Amino acid sequence: MSGLFVAFEGVDRSGKTTQLSLLAERLGEKHEVVVTREPGGTPVAEAIRVLLLADDVNMSARCEALLFAAARADHVERTIRPALERGAVVLSDRFVDSSLAYQGVARGLGVDEVERVNMWATGGVAPDLTIMLDLPTGTSTARDGEVDRMESEGELFQARVRRGLLDLAARDVHRYSVIDASGTIEEVADLVWASIPDEWR
């Protein structure tokens, strides 16, 4: 595949959506850019998203992990892979690493187990670069925003997610760019831009 796949990760309210949008504007001056999100990115995956994030739904951790993987399978097949094959830049608000951190670590299912399911679901498609916007848990939860089922789990849960993401970044330093997201929007955007491979800027 000739395109560039960039995923944004981080705890809830770390600024992923804002920074992804700013990066899309800059890259869009030279490239076709496909902006997408997880769970979501296709009609089927968006329908699964509604179920996953509804605050009145109670499901087991395994069910949750499998629903995320199911949404991701459709997302890859119908949105991500076709865009990469035609040479586009794909910017995704979350990807597999979120499942590894949220369900594998924070829910206690085990990173290896969740990774195995998602490798099958994605057919091995993985980001070329993962930008992790890192914020201390207390800082992120103090930011304004709507609260969905995952965000309502509380600070201890979000702290486990953050730890999981940082551990993933430490084991794959060549794919991850960990960025301090506590600066201004402009400062963080410059750091994000600097992490993009030169040939795509």
C-alpha positions as a printed NumPy array, in Angstrom:
array([[  0.   ,   0.   ,   0.   ],
       [  1.391,   3.367,  -1.02 ],
       [ -0.419,   5.661,   1.421],
       [  0.451,   6.861,   4.921],
       [ -1.518,   5.638,   7.948],
       [ -1.333,   7.783,  11.106],
       [ -3.286,   6.946,  14.26 ],
       [ -3.842,   9.297,  17.181],
       [ -3.958,   7.825,  20.67 ],
       [ -4.256,   9.17 ,  24.194],
       [ -6.548,   9.202,  27.183],
       [ -9.948,  10.793,  26.762],
       [ -9.864,  14.602,  26.284],
       [ -6.154,  14.691,  25.475],
       [ -6.811,  16.754,  22.335],
       [ -6.742,  14.011,  19.703],
       [ -9.642,  15.292,  17.618],
       [ -8.346,  18.871,  17.592],
       [ -4.809,  17.904,  16.631],
       [ -5.968,  15.419,  14.024],
       [ -8.044,  18.132,  12.346],
       [ -5.131,  20.571,  12.316],
       [ -2.806,  17.955,  10.842],
       [ -5.381,  17.095,   8.186],
       [ -5.467,  20.743,   7.089],
       [ -1.692,  20.897,   6.684],
       [ -1.329,  17.561,   4.918],
       [ -4.355,  18.311,   2.742],
       [ -2.386,  20.988,   0.916],
       [ -0.378,  18.251,  -0.847],
       [ -2.244,  14.972,  -0.38 ],
       [ -5.644,  13.368,  -0.319],
       [ -6.446,  13.022,   3.389],
       [ -9.037,  10.655,   4.817],
       [-10.085,  11.579,   8.361],
       [-11.777,   8.83 ,  10.317],
       [-12.351,   7.576,  13.843],
       [-12.794,   4.523,  16.011],
       [-15.105,   3.019,  16.726],
       [-16.63 ,   4.245,  13.472],
       [-15.595,   5.108,   9.968],
       [-18.287,   3.082,   8.196],
       [-22.08 ,   2.875,   8.658],
       [-21.78 ,  -0.523,  10.367],
       [-18.946,   0.606,  12.64 ],
       [-20.804,   3.81 ,  13.539],
       [-23.833,   1.721,  14.562],
       [-21.576,  -0.39 ,  16.797],
       [-20.136,   2.84 ,  18.228],
       [-23.557,   3.917,  19.46 ],
       [-23.911,   0.663,  21.386],
       [-20.363,   0.719,  22.759],
       [-20.476,   4.279,  24.087],
       [-24.07 ,   4.443,  25.339],
       [-23.994,   5.236,  29.046],
       [-27.019,   3.035,  29.764],
       [-25.452,  -0.157,  28.388],
       [-23.79 ,  -2.747,  30.621],
       [-21.665,  -5.361,  28.847],
       [-18.88 ,  -7.762,  29.723],
       [-15.281,  -6.861,  28.986],
       [-14.967,  -9.652,  26.405],
       [-18.114,  -8.507,  24.617],
       [-16.749,  -4.963,  24.573],
       [-13.397,  -6.067,  23.135],
       [-15.052,  -8.146,  20.421],
       [-17.408,  -5.332,  19.416],
       [-14.465,  -2.941,  19.05 ],
       [-12.682,  -5.537,  16.915],
       [-15.788,  -6.111,  14.786],
       [-16.17 ,  -2.385,  14.127],
       [-12.467,  -2.194,  13.285],
       [-12.682,  -5.064,  10.803],
       [-15.32 ,  -3.237,   8.761],
       [-13.442,   0.049,   9.142],
       [-10.24 ,  -1.425,   7.721],
       [-11.916,  -3.282,   4.871],
       [-14.198,  -0.492,   3.675],
       [-12.359,   2.732,   4.558],
       [ -8.717,   2.408,   5.609],
       [ -7.32 ,  -0.211,   3.226],
       [ -8.913,   1.264,   0.057],
       [ -7.613,   4.745,   0.935],
       [ -4.075,   3.478,   1.551],
       [ -4.116,   1.488,  -1.676],
       [ -4.869,   4.616,  -3.69 ],
       [ -2.042,   6.518,  -1.951],
       [ -4.042,   8.676,   0.467],
       [ -3.085,   9.771,   3.966],
       [ -5.367,   8.17 ,   6.553],
       [ -5.674,   9.916,   9.913],
       [ -7.591,   7.874,  12.468],
       [ -8.753,   9.012,  15.889],
       [ -7.753,   5.764,  17.676],
       [ -6.912,   2.31 ,  16.354],
       [ -5.797,  -1.061,  17.758],
       [ -3.62 ,   0.414,  20.504],
       [ -6.748,   1.8  ,  22.159],
       [ -8.149,  -1.713,  22.472],
       [ -4.847,  -2.972,  23.858],
       [ -4.836,  -0.232,  26.502],
       [ -8.547,  -0.037,  27.333],
       [ -9.59 ,  -3.679,  27.149],
       [ -6.219,  -5.409,  27.401],
       [ -4.827,  -3.367,  30.308],
       [ -7.58 ,  -1.333,  31.976],
       [-10.213,  -4.104,  31.695],
       [ -7.64 ,  -6.775,  32.523],
       [ -8.185,  -9.025,  29.501],
       [ -4.492,  -9.14 ,  28.643],
       [ -2.682,  -7.291,  25.862],
       [ -1.649, -10.454,  24.007],
       [ -5.201, -11.817,  23.894],
       [ -6.7  ,  -8.573,  22.611],
       [ -3.86 ,  -8.111,  20.133],
       [ -4.433, -11.576,  18.686],
       [ -8.122, -10.874,  18.016],
       [ -7.326,  -7.521,  16.402],
       [ -4.565,  -8.864,  14.179],
       [ -7.168, -11.177,  12.658],
       [ -9.797,  -8.412,  12.478],
       [ -7.481,  -5.992,  10.643],
       [ -5.711,  -8.501,   8.439],
       [ -2.451,  -7.134,   9.823],
       [ -3.062,  -3.52 ,   8.751],
       [ -1.218,  -1.242,  11.199],
       [ -0.343,   2.457,  11.397],
       [  2.934,   3.675,   9.956],
       [  3.   ,   6.192,  12.801],
       [  1.084,   6.441,  16.067],
       [  0.964,   9.849,  17.724],
       [  0.248,   9.593,  21.428],
       [ -0.871,  12.814,  23.044],
       [  0.149,  12.33 ,  26.651],
       [ -1.527,  14.083,  29.566],
       [ -1.585,  13.269,  33.276],
       [ -4.949,  11.741,  34.107],
       [ -6.099,  14.534,  36.402],
       [ -5.364,  17.116,  33.731],
       [ -7.314,  15.3  ,  31.035],
       [-10.391,  14.598,  33.146],
       [-10.574,  18.278,  34.138],
       [-11.047,  19.325,  30.515],
       [-14.559,  20.038,  29.264],
       [-16.365,  17.58 ,  27.042],
       [-19.232,  15.155,  26.776],
       [-18.959,  12.066,  28.983],
       [-19.654,   8.683,  27.38 ],
       [-19.608,   5.208,  28.922],
       [-15.829,   4.841,  28.657],
       [-15.071,   8.29 ,  30.018],
       [-17.367,   7.749,  33.   ],
       [-15.152,   4.931,  34.302],
       [-13.198,   7.443,  36.398],
       [ -9.625,   8.577,  36.951],
       [ -8.189,   5.239,  38.098],
       [ -9.42 ,   3.581,  34.902],
       [ -7.999,   6.411,  32.782],
       [ -4.694,   6.141,  34.649],
       [ -4.496,   2.441,  33.721],
       [ -5.24 ,   3.337,  30.098],
       [ -2.461,   5.933,  30.087],
       [ -0.007,   3.475,  31.592],
       [ -0.974,   0.911,  28.982],
       [ -0.419,   3.348,  26.129],
       [  2.95 ,   4.448,  27.471],
       [  4.035,   0.818,  27.813],
       [  2.993,   0.146,  24.21 ],
       [  4.988,   3.17 ,  23.062],
       [  8.036,   1.967,  24.979],
       [  7.992,  -1.41 ,  23.248],
       [  7.688,   0.084,  19.749],
       [  9.631,   3.343,  19.818],
       [ 10.061,   3.499,  16.038],
       [  6.307,   3.63 ,  15.393],
       [  5.282,   5.857,  18.288],
       [  5.721,   9.59 ,  18.757],
       [  4.828,  10.471,  22.358],
       [  3.972,  14.161,  22.62 ],
       [  3.412,  16.235,  25.746],
       [ -0.125,  17.524,  25.18 ],
       [ -0.096,  20.03 ,  28.038],
       [  1.096,  22.931,  25.858],
       [ -1.007,  25.296,  23.795],
       [ -2.881,  23.957,  20.781],
       [ -0.328,  25.609,  18.502],
       [  2.672,  24.211,  20.399],
       [  1.284,  20.682,  20.307],
       [  0.377,  21.045,  16.611],
       [  3.991,  21.96 ,  15.795],
       [  5.237,  18.856,  17.622],
       [  2.725,  16.702,  15.773],
       [  3.824,  18.175,  12.436],
       [  7.489,  17.562,  13.242],
       [  6.746,  13.868,  13.818],
       [  5.409,  13.358,  10.28 ],
       [  7.948,  11.755,   7.907],
       [  9.752,  14.355,   5.804],
       [  8.605,  12.905,   2.503],
       [  4.953,  13.53 ,   3.422],
       [  5.329,  17.089,   4.713]])
